[in-house]
Amino acid sequence: MKKILYIHHGVGIGGAPISLLNLIKPLDRTKYHPIILFLFESPAIDLFRNAGIEVLGPVNYSDFSHTKIWWYRWYHVHHLVRALWGTYKILTEIGLWWIAKIKPDIIHLNTTSLWPWAVVARKMGIRVICHVREPLAPGYLGLRRALVRWAVGRYADDIVAICKNDARPWATLAKTQVLYNAVDCAKFMPAQVMMDKPFTIGYVGGLSKEKGVLAILQAVQLLHARGHKVRLMIAGFWPAPHSLPVRHSFSDGGSGFLQKNVSKGWQKIRDRIVPSDRYRKKVEKLVQELGEYVHIFGVVNNMHEIMRQMDVVTFPATVGHFARPIIEAGALGKPVIASDVPPLDELVEDGVTGFLIPPHDVAAWADALQSLMYDFELAHLMSLAGRENVENKFSLAQQAKKVDQIYSQ
């Protein structure tokens, strides 16, 4: 039996841990013994324990993230220092200690930001698989991008990207392959749509500039101005300290720590000079203006039940990356409207399973939403095509077969 050590970096319940869970659950336990090593305490730990998967950690040292979803900008000095210190400790001490303790046959890294573990593992003669779950960030000068690209290419024995777009930095290497994230089609089953409720637009991504929450709020506001009182459901991380209509409690994974502990004066300064805080202010203003028409659920464990209440699922990302909500929506038979950026064009067939719209064209987003509100035949055909697309390309059975091939090698 091969012992597979999965190293996971996140602190919340998002796409990365759910995708990892879907990858591990179908494994043949007579052939593989999975162990998850968490860098930090996380509510996602219970997801794995409840599935009967051994969990270790936390390590309590940061990874070196440099993706379009999260990278260290000029105002992230404290994060960068912590990441550099964590990288140093993993390379010189912590990584060696954990790997020697667990003695795995294979190490499977759940993101490129964990590359220091690959360096240590290769020196110990252990094979490494690196999962590429987000596109690399360009950065300011490209030095960190070059470092991550080189380290993953040099020390990973196999590189598994979740889409063609994310695989590009290593596309010329023979050890690179694409393995799309999968969805449990038995769990995400289509349900009959209730016709007597207001048209409900879904957005899964929380308060994220990269995932485009502001654009969808602006599109809803424009629909209201046109006389269409549609409803918007938002799921995903949402900072709680502000007076917003959060419907469910959730853990912020520690990311709200700074906001809770700085003085009000410093927070006002941040609101003016830090781009992410200025963006948050705009979003909060729109949420308050839309009032009862916006329902915020925060981080949820029952995404399939939440998404069943949506008539259409939107993903207005400003930065291209694989979007689990798109394939989950397809499995549920929901039409999808997504930004016309790679790799979303790998997930949505424009005009067939949904629409691809320029991310900042709010009027075009409103037009697409309005067309699905009244063209029931089009919405139905997209629903059927979306479900068929997921069954053909994103099923757990297909993923499990490919993962078994990789491990068997």
N, C-alpha and C positions, 0 to 999 in steps of 0.2 A: 504494500500500500504506500502510495506517495503522499508525503506530508507537504501540503501547499500553504505557505505563509502569505496571506494577503495583508498589505499595509495600507491603511486608510488614513486620510489627512483631515477630513472635514469635522466640523463641530455640530452641524445641524442635520435635519432630515431633508435631503434634497435629491437631485437626480443621481449624483455619484454613488451614495450608499444604496439607493434603491436599485440602480443598475447592477451594482456589485452583488446584492442579495439575489437578484434574478439570475445572475451568472452562476452563483454557487449552489442554489437550491436544487437544480436538476442534476447535479453531479452524482455519479455513481459512487456511493460511500464505501463500496467494497474495493474501489480502486484508489480513492482519494480521501485524505483526511484534511479538511479545511480548518485553518486557524486565522482569525482576524486580529491584527495588532493595530489598535487605535492610537493616534498621536495624542488625542485629547478626549476628555469626557464628552459624551454626546448622547442625545436621546436616541440616536440610531443604534446604539449598542443593544438596546432591548429588541430591536427588529431581528438581529442576528441570534441573540440568545433564545428568543421565542421560536426560532426556526431550528434550534438544536445545534447551532454552530458555536464552537469554542471561541471565546473572546479574551484577549489579553490587553494589558496596558492600564492606564494611558502612559505614553512615553513622556509627554509634557515638554517636548521640544518642537519648534516650528519647522515647517517645510519651506522650500524656496520657490514660491509661486511666481510664475511669470506668464500668465495666460491672459487672453482678452477679457476674461470674466473677472480676474483678480490679479493685478500686478501692482508693484510698489511705485507710487507716483511721488512727486516732490514733497508732498505734505504727509507722506507715510514713513517719515524717518524712523519713528519708534518701531513700526512693523519691520522695516528693513534691517534694523539693528538686531531685532529678535530673530529674524530669519537667518541672518549671517551667523549669529551665535549658535542657533540650533543646527545649522549646517556643519559648523566646526565640531560641535559635540558629537554629532552622528558619525562624522568621518573619522574621528579620533578615539571615540570611547563608546558611546551609547549604542550605535549600530552594531558594533562587534559584540557587545554584551547580550543584546536581545537575540541576535541571530545564533550565537553560540548556545544560548539557553534553549531555544526552540529546536534547533537542528533541522531545518526544513530541507526537503529535496528540491523544491522550486520556490522562488519568491515572486509574487505577483504584485506589482506596484499599481495602485489604483489611479495614479495621475503622474504626469511628467515632473511635477514639483518634488517628487520623492526620489529624484535621481541620486542623491548622496547615498541612499541605501543600496542602490545598484553598484556603486563603486566599492562599497564594503563587501557586498555579497560576492562579487566577481573575484576579489582578492582571496576570499575564502573558498573559492571553487564551486559556488552555488549558482545554478542557472537562474536568470532573471527575465521576467516578462514585464514590459512596461505598457500600461494601458494609456492611450492618449485620448483624453475625454474633452479637451478644450483646445482651440487653436492657440498657438503661441502669440504673445503680445509683441508688437514691434519695438516697444520701449522708446527711449529718446535717442540713443546712439546705436542700439542694436547689440550691445556687448552682452547683456544678460541673455538675450535671445540666442546669441551664438553659443554661449556657455551651455545652456540647457539643451540646445540642439546637438552639440558635440557630445555632451555627457550621456544623453540617452542613446545616441547612435553608437557610441563607443562601448558602453557597459551593459546595455540590454541585449540579451540573446535573441529575443523576439520583441517586436514592436507591434502592438495591436491598436489600431485607431478606430474610433467609432463612426468615422465617415471619411470620404475621400479628401475633403477639405482639410481636416485635421491631420491627415497623413502626409501632407505636402512637404514639410521639412525633411522627412525621411523617405520620400516616395521612391528615390533611386536605390534604396537599400533592399536587397533581396529578402531580408528578414522582416520587412514591413508588410502588413496585411490589414484589410478593412474588415471589421466585425461590428455590424450595426447593433446598437442597443436593442434589447428585446422587450416585449411587453407580454404579460400573462393574458392571453386572449380569453381564457376561461373566467378570469376575474373582471376584465373590462369587456363585459358583454353589452351589446346594444339594448336599450330599453325604450318602450313606447313614449313618445314625447307628449306631454300634456299641452293641449291646445288652448286651454282657457287661462293661461298665465301670461304675464307680460313677456315680450321677447327678451331673452336673457343672453347677454354677451359674457363669455368667460375669458379670463386672463389668468395665467399661472406663471408667476415670476416674482411676485412681491414688489417691494419698493426698490426697483433696480433700473438705473439708467440704461445699462447694457441690454436689458430685456424690454425696455420701451414702455413702461407703464404710463408715462406722461402722454405719449401719442394716443394710446387707447382712451385715456380720459378725455383728451381733446376731441377725439372722434365722437365719443358719447355726448359730449357737450354740444357738438355741432348737430348731431341727430336730434337732441332736445330742441335746439333752436329751429329745426325744421318741423317740429311738432311731433316727433316720435319719442315718446317717453319710455325708452328702453331701460333695462336694468343691467348693471355691471357687477359681476362677481369676481373678486380678486382673491387668489390663494397664493401663498408663499410668504417668506419672511417679511414682517412689517414691524418697524420699531414701535414699541408700546408707549413710550413716555409722552406721546403727543395725543391730543384730544381727537382721536379718530374712532369711527364705529367698528372696532374690532369685535367680532362675534364669538371667537373662540380663544382660549388661552393657549400660549405656546412658549417654548423656550427660545430666547434669542441667541443661544449658544455663546454668550459672552460678548457678542459684537456690539452691544449697546452699553458696554461698561464705561467707555470714555464719556459718552453723553450724560450718563447718570451721575458722574463724579466731578465734572468740571464746573466752574462757577458760571452763573448766568451771563456775566460779562464776557467771559471767554467764548461761550457758546454764541453770543451775538457776533463776535469777531469771526468765528468759524463760518457762520451763516453768510457772511459777506465775502470772504476770501476763498473758501474751500468749495470747489465746483460741486461736489456731491451734496453738500449742505444746501447750496442754492437750488439745486435740482429738487431736493426734498421739500423745500419751502413751496415751490411751484406746484408740486404734486399735492401737498396738503391743502393748499388753497383750492384747487379744483375739487378735491374730495369733499371739502366742506361746502362748496357751492352746489355740488350735485346732491348732497344730503342723503335722503332716504333711498335714492336710486343706486347707491354704491354700497355693496356688502363686502366687508373685508374679513376673511376667514383665518388669516395667518397661516402658519405651518400646520398641515393636517396629516393624519395617518389614513384617512379614508378618501383619498383623491378620487377614486372611481365613483363614489357616491356623490361627491361634490360636483364632478364634471357631468354626471347624468342630468343635473338640473340646468345645464347650459344648452342653449340652442345652437351656438356656434362658439368655437374656441379660437382665440386670437393669440398670436405670438409676434408682436411688433418690434422685434429685437433691432437694436441699432448696431450690434456687433454680432457677426455670424458665428453660430455655434450650434451643435446638435441640440435639438429641443425634444426632450422626452414627452412634454405635454402634447406635441403634435401626433406622435404615434399612439399615445393613449387615447386621444380624441378620435383618431381613425378607428381604433379598436371598438370604441363605443358608438361608432357610426355618427360622429359629429363632423359637419363641415369645418374646415380650418381656413383661417386667413392669416398668412404669415408674411414677414418681410421678404422682399425679393433680394436676398443676399445668400451666398454660399454659407453653410451647406443646406440651408432650408429648402433650396431647390432640389436637393436629393430626397427630401421627405414629402414634399407637396408637389403634385402634378397640377400645374396651373390650369384652371377651368375644368378639371376632372375630379380631384379630391378636395379642391379648395381654390383659393386665390393667392397669388403672390403679388404684393403691393410694395412700392418704394417705402422705406421705413418712415420717412418724414412727411409724406404726402397725406396729411390728415383728411383732406377732402376725398381723396381716393379711398381711404379706409372707410369713411362714412358711407360712400357710394356702394362699396362692396357689401358692407353690413346691411344697408338698406335693400339691396337686391335680394339677399337671402331672407329678409323679413317677409317679402311678398311673393317670391318665386318659389313656391313650395315644391314644385316638381324638380327644379334645379337642386334645391337643398336635399331632397330625397335621393336623387341620383348621386350626388357627392357623398352622401352618407354610405350608400352601398359600395361605391368605389373605394372609399377610405378604408372600410372594413376589409375588403378583398386585398387591398394593397398591404395592410398590416399582416394579414394571414400569410401572404406570399413572401414577404421580405423581413418581417420583424418578430417572428414567433420564437418562443422559448426553445422549442424542439430544434429548430435550425441552429440557434446559438449554442445549445448544449453539445450538439454534434461537432461543431467547429472547435469549441473549447477542448473537448476530449481529444481531438486530433492534435492540437497544440501541445497539451500536456503529455500525450503519448510519445511525442517526438523526443 
